[in-house]
Each structure stands twice: as C-alpha cells, then as structure tokens.
Amino acid sequence: MKDLISPLFWGILMDTDLVRTLMKYYIKTFGCQMNHSDSERIAGFLEKNKYKPSSDINGADLVIFNTCGVRQMAEDRVYGYIHNIKKQETRNKKQTKIILTGCLSNRPDVQKRLKNKVDLFFPINNFETFENFVIKNSFKIKNLKLKISAQKNISNKESITYLSNGPKYTNNFQAFVPIMTGCNNFCAYCVVPYARGREVSRPAEEIISEVKDLVQKGYKQITLLGQNVNSYNDGKINFSRLLKKVDAIPGKFWIQFVSNHPKDVTPEMIETVAQCKKVCENFHLPIQAGDDNIIRRMNRKYTAREYMRIISKIRSAFRKYKPGVLYSITSDIIVGFPGETRKQFLKSAEIMEKAKYDMVFFGQYSPRPGTAAWNMKDNVSKAEKERREKFLNEILKKTAYTNNKKYLNTIQEILIEKEKGEFYFGKTRTQKNIKIPATNKDLIGKFVKAKITKANAWNLEGGIK
Ligand code: SF4
C-alpha cells in the first residue's frame, strides 16, 4: 500500500484503513507554456499515486482545469467544459471531482460562480492543498480529517516545492524546465502576479540535475521557463550564470529560454546568450507597445528608445560571438490597450519596422478583473483592435520574409518535431518552422542537417543534406 501514496502523506495515513476509489484523471490546460509545464507536474504527481490518464474528459473521475486568465475567451471555455461535465454527470449518474488551478483559481468572482460545481480551487503555488485533496479523495479514510484550504498564506519556499515533483513530460525529446515562478512586475494588464504570487527562483542545483537527467534520457531541446526568466536569482547565482551552468552540461542538446523582460536584460546576459554554444540564437523580447506613454501606463518601466538600444546590443553580440550565424528576434505586442490612440498605435508599427522581428505574438487587449488596467476604460473597439493587429501582421510578414530569405541555400540544423503526409515539420535553432520531405527513417525527435531551398514569410522549406 505504501507505494500508492506520496511519501509526504505516509506518516499521516499509516493507521488508517484505505480503499482506493478514484482512478482516472484528465487535465485540460489553457494558456502559456508555464501552465503546460505545471500540468506535467500535476500529471506526474497523480501517476506517482497510481492514477491513470483518461483519453476522454467524461470518462475521468478527476478533471483538472489548469486555467488561463489572459483572455475572456479562455475563461468562457472553462465555464463551458464544466457545464458539460455536470450535464453528463446527471445523464450518467456519475460523480466527477473537478479541480480548478491556474490563473483563475484565486479570483473571487470565479470561485463564487463555480462554487457548487468545483470541488477544489487551488493556486499552483499551494500544491500541498491539491496533494491533500487527491489523497483524501483517492481513499475512504477512517479516523482521519484532512484540512483543505486554498486560502493559506504561502511562503516563498513552499510556493516552489511543487516544481520538485517529477513531471510526466508530454514529449520525449523537448522538455520545459521551470526555473522560477511568479512575477514582481505588475504590468497593468496582467494577472500573473495576483495568480502566482511573487517571483521565487528554483535552486540552481535542482534545475541542473533535472536538465542532466533529461539529457541522459536523450532529450534534445530544453526550454528554461519562467514568467520573467532573466530576473532569475536563487540567492547564489543570476540568470547568466545559470545559463552558463546549463550550457556546460555534457551532451548534444539545445537550450531555449522564455520569457524575458527588457528591464532585466543586462550586458552580461546578452554576452552570455551570444557566447554559449548550446543556447539557441533566438532572443524573445516582448515590447508590448511602441509608444512611451502606453508603455508607462502598462507599467513596463522602459522606453521605446531603451528597448531599441537593447535590440542593437543583441545584434552586435551575435555578430561578434557567432559571426555569419543567423539569429532571430521575436516579441509580444498588445493592440488596443485602454486609451491607445491611432497615433500611439502607429508607434508600435514604427518599432516593428525598426526591430525587423522574425515573429511577434499579438494580443488584442482584454480587460482582466483585479488588474490595474481593469479600472481603465477599454475604449478601443473590437473591430479596431482587429484592424490594428492585421496592420501589424502585414509588417511582420514583410520583415519575417526578408529575414527568412537570408536562409536560402544555407545548411541549418533542424530538430524534427512531427511527420504529416509526406513531410517532416521541425524547427531551426532560431525557432523558424521548416518543412522537409520525409524519408523512410523515423527522424522525429532527431537532429538533421537540411539545405534551405525556399523561404516563405512563416516558414522555410528544404531537404535533408
Ligand atoms: S512581466 Fe508583466 S506581463 Fe510578464 S508575467 Fe510579469 S506582470 Fe505579467
């Protein structure tokens, strides 16, 4: 019986009579890579406790929604799923336990709305509450009351203990390795600091040992994750030193990292990224808006000029340390932030022309309860937000295509991600999508060299060299 239960609980449960009642779980994840990575840790914990994954949401005994608070649409989808589960339950006379974590789990209005449908709301940094719940609901436990509270104050140390749970990686060649959680920045539109609490960095030794283990298992791409990776500091080392340590791990693998905040980019970090051999030549640097007044109202703490200075330092560093090697610069931009005038919006277009991005992830502003911008008037219409996004996308198409043409006739290292029809699809070190004719060998999850024969705006084409 002992191996069925997390060691944490063994002491508590020793004298109880245990009968397993729950078996299958289903996790529905919304939002960013951090949520996907958290879901891998949740799945790891459940499987360690002998839960089995269910391929069908309605066939599960335990359904976990790992929610995203960035857009209303993602929130509405969660309500829809829960409504359907409850409908099915009545039809099938079956009870499903529903757990809600992620960015919506702390919101009082969400809790109020779902209080009769959801069995547990737990912010991810309060993982112990989830563990208690799982144990309590897995067994009929006599003589034991486990206190379940999602509201207790979490210490910094406690808030990252869940990261040491062995994850169930969703893929056997690419892995997310979280290096920190939370955020201290309070950008006006963002729920993360409220949903995940303040920044806490994971000890470097723990990160190194997870990466070493992955590399030994044959993983080819390691993505270091955090809401603000470049403010990483575990009390001993900063992000640059961590990158160097990961880079020094023996083996053939790529290192990527997301996401960065411009205010925390230091000359040391730029040099490190450009010098480390395994760190890929892709720098993701979200600007969010091109107008200084909007940037200030977003509480982002830099100006467009300062941002552009960082971009030119990144370019010079790549040219200096990896001459002739192609690199990419990518970003995030929000259109239609409250009060953004047409003139201010055009500053975002101007930045895009200057930065010549390889890729930009656009977001149409959506007001989020609890954030500073919630109290600002969302006065840019949906149609105008769409028009602005489209306008910026046209600029991106142009710069991405110009950048992609530099790949023509070059040989690039590719990591093959999937096969569809007669083609393999993969990525270059610079995160460019590439399509190449499939061979009769199984190359998924392998590195290959490819010659680039065609450049499009959104991808490259070529053949195995
Ligand atoms: S840096 Fe800003 S946008 Fe990013 S997670 Fe923190 S508050 Fe949110």
Residues whose N, C-alpha, C, O or C-beta is under 5 A from the ligand:
A	BS01	SF4	C183 N185 F186 C187 C190 V192 Q227
